[in-house]
Amino acid sequence: MKFGIIGAGPIGASISKKLVENGHEVKIADARDIKHLESKDIAGTPVNAEEVIADIDILLLSLPLHVMPSIRPIVDQVGEDVTIADTSNYYPFRDNKIDEIENGMVESVWVSNQIGRPVIKAFSNQLAYTLENKGTPEGTAGRIAMAIAGDDPAQKQLMIDVVNELGFDAVDGGSLSDSWREQPGTPAYCTELTKEELIEALNKADKEKAPIQRDKVMEKFSAGMTHEDIVRINRETYNS
């Protein structure tokens, strides 16, 4: 398949490598300018944002939320048959406070409103290190799972298939309005769960509690932490 990625941060970069390793055609862009890709550890063909949307099957948006409104002119040119997947998560310290989300709007619903297109929520509930290094063949015991949410069954199934190919089980996380169950602060977020565990975690999610738990985790993180430390703190805090 042919993928376009806008955003070359840790998640976008990790996905680009996995896709290329699996034989897909990948173009990757920075929302600002191609020169911002020069020092990035990415795979695929670096292009400008205007070029990334040409002749693709799937467009992945891997950007901080505060950047999303600025790419509306680009997304307006994306073909109607292209599946658009949102990998983003909301962090007020980075994105500035977004009133609608602070008042309860689901993050990817807000993204969809900003870009004027339906999206599938995907690749959002694992750390970049997990995406790049912890994929395993289908059927492997203890295989890590990811949640996929959205309103178009065919597009959601397409993303489920991609996730499986890249080394992870996929769990149908429901409609886009249900995707709050995998947002930061929930038991499903960056806790490296199996399929069965992830289903249980999604069901346990508490929407009111999630932002409090998200901020509590950020206070616990410190320099020098290992990947395992981060996953452990997430599990302990989000299940408390």
C-alpha positions in Angstrom: 0.0 0.0 0.0 0.9 3.6 -0.3 1.2 5.7 2.8 1.6 9.4 3.5 2.7 10.6 7.0 2.5 14.1 8.2 4.6 14.4 11.3 8.1 13.0 11.9 8.2 12.9 15.7 8.8 9.7 17.5 5.5 8.0 16.6 5.6 9.1 12.9 9.2 8.2 12.5 8.7 4.7 14.1 5.7 4.0 11.9 7.6 5.0 8.8 10.4 2.5 9.6 7.9 -0.3 10.3 6.0 0.3 7.1 9.1 0.5 4.9 10.4 -2.7 6.5 7.2 -4.4 5.4 7.5 -3.3 1.8 5.1 -0.4 1.7 5.6 2.9 -0.2 6.0 5.7 2.3 6.2 9.5 1.9 6.8 11.5 5.1 6.4 15.3 5.6 6.8 17.8 8.3 3.8 20.2 8.7 6.2 23.1 8.3 8.8 22.4 5.7 10.9 19.6 4.3 14.1 21.0 5.7 12.8 20.1 9.2 13.2 16.5 8.3 16.9 16.7 7.7 18.0 15.5 11.1 15.2 13.0 11.6 15.7 9.3 11.9 12.9 8.4 9.4 12.3 5.9 6.6 10.6 6.5 3.3 10.8 9.5 1.0 10.9 13.0 2.6 8.6 15.4 0.8 6.7 18.7 1.5 3.3 18.4 3.0 1.6 19.3 -0.3 3.3 16.3 -2.0 2.6 13.8 0.8 -1.1 13.5 -0.1 -0.6 12.6 -3.8 -1.3 9.0 -4.8 -1.8 7.4 -1.4 -4.1 4.9 0.2 -3.7 6.0 3.8 -2.7 9.3 5.4 -1.4 9.2 8.9 -1.5 12.3 11.0 1.1 12.2 13.7 1.2 15.7 15.1 0.7 17.6 18.3 -2.9 18.7 18.5 -2.2 22.4 18.4 -0.8 21.9 14.8 -3.9 20.2 13.4 -5.9 23.3 12.4 -2.9 24.5 10.3 -3.0 21.4 8.0 -6.7 21.9 7.1 -5.8 23.3 3.6 -3.7 20.2 2.9 -6.3 17.7 4.1 -9.0 19.5 2.0 -7.1 18.3 -1.0 -6.9 14.6 0.1 -9.0 12.2 -2.1 -12.3 11.0 -0.6 -11.1 7.4 -0.9 -8.1 7.9 1.3 -8.3 6.7 4.9 -7.1 9.3 7.4 -5.7 8.0 10.7 -5.0 10.1 13.7 -2.2 9.0 16.0 -2.3 12.0 18.3 -2.9 12.5 22.0 -3.6 15.7 23.9 -1.2 17.1 26.5 -2.1 20.6 27.7 1.5 21.5 28.6 2.4 20.9 24.9 -0.7 21.8 23.0 -1.9 24.7 25.1 -5.3 24.2 26.7 -8.0 23.4 24.2 -11.3 24.4 25.8 -13.5 21.9 23.9 -11.3 19.0 25.0 -11.0 20.3 28.6 -14.8 20.4 28.6 -15.1 16.7 27.6 -14.9 16.6 23.8 -13.1 13.4 22.7 -9.6 14.2 21.4 -9.9 12.6 17.9 -13.5 14.0 17.5 -11.9 17.5 18.0 -9.2 16.6 15.4 -11.8 15.4 12.9 -13.6 18.7 13.4 -10.4 20.7 12.8 -9.4 19.0 9.6 -13.0 18.6 8.2 -12.7 14.8 7.6 -13.6 11.6 9.5 -10.6 9.9 11.0 -9.7 6.5 12.4 -7.9 6.6 15.8 -4.9 4.3 15.5 -1.3 3.9 16.7 -2.1 6.2 19.7 -2.0 4.0 22.7 1.6 2.7 22.5 4.9 4.4 23.1 7.2 5.0 20.1 9.7 2.5 21.5 7.0 -0.1 21.7 5.9 0.5 18.1 9.4 0.3 16.7 10.8 -2.6 18.8 8.1 -4.8 20.3 6.1 -6.1 17.3 5.9 -9.9 17.1 4.4 -12.4 14.6 0.7 -13.1 14.7 -0.1 -15.8 17.2 2.9 -15.1 19.5 2.1 -15.6 23.1 1.8 -12.3 25.0 1.6 -10.2 21.8 1.0 -6.6 22.5 -2.3 -5.1 21.3 -3.5 -1.7 20.1 -6.9 -0.1 20.0 -8.5 1.1 16.8 -11.6 3.3 16.9 -13.6 5.0 14.2 -17.0 5.2 12.5 -16.3 3.7 9.1 -16.2 -0.1 9.4 -14.1 -0.6 6.2 -11.6 2.0 7.1 -11.3 0.7 10.6 -10.7 -2.9 9.3 -8.0 -1.5 7.0 -6.2 0.0 10.0 -6.7 -3.2 12.0 -5.0 -5.1 9.2 -2.1 -2.7 9.1 -1.6 -2.9 12.8 -1.6 -6.7 12.6 1.0 -6.7 9.8 3.3 -4.4 11.8 3.4 -6.8 14.7 0.5 -6.1 17.0 -2.9 -7.5 17.8 -5.7 -5.1 17.2 -8.8 -4.4 19.3 -11.9 -2.7 17.9 -12.2 0.3 20.2 -15.7 1.2 19.0 -16.8 4.5 17.4 -14.6 7.6 17.3 -16.6 9.0 20.2 -15.6 5.9 22.1 -11.9 6.6 21.5 -11.6 8.5 24.8 -11.2 5.0 26.3 -7.6 4.9 24.9 -6.6 8.5 25.7 -3.8 9.4 28.1 -4.8 8.6 31.7 -6.7 5.4 30.9 -5.6 1.9 31.7 -5.3 1.2 27.9 -2.8 4.0 27.3 0.9 3.0 26.8 0.7 0.0 29.2 1.6 -2.8 26.7 -1.3 -5.1 27.2 -2.4 -8.2 25.4 -5.6 -8.3 23.4 -7.6 -9.8 26.3 -6.1 -7.3 28.8 -6.7 -4.4 26.4 -10.4 -5.2 26.0 -10.7 -5.3 29.8 -8.8 -2.0 30.1 -11.0 -0.2 27.6 -14.0 -1.3 29.6 -12.5 -0.1 32.8 -11.7 3.4 31.6 -13.1 6.4 33.6 -13.5 9.5 31.5 -13.6 11.9 34.4 -10.6 10.4 36.1 -8.3 10.1 33.0 -7.1 13.8 32.8 -6.2 13.7 36.5 -4.3 10.4 36.1 -2.5 11.7 32.9 -1.2 14.7 34.8 -0.2 12.6 37.8 1.9 10.4 35.6 3.7 13.4 34.0 4.7 14.5 37.5 6.3 11.1 38.2 8.4 11.0 35.1 12.1 12.0 35.4 15.3 12.0 33.3 17.1 8.7 33.0 14.0 6.6 33.1 14.0 3.4 31.0 11.2 2.4 28.8 10.2 -0.3 31.3 10.0 2.3 34.0 7.6 4.4 32.0 5.3 1.4 31.2 5.4 0.4 34.9 4.4 3.8 36.1 1.6 4.0 33.6 0.3 0.7 34.7 0.5 1.5 38.4 -1.1 5.0 38.1 -3.8 4.3 35.5 -5.1 1.3 37.3 -5.1 3.0 40.8 
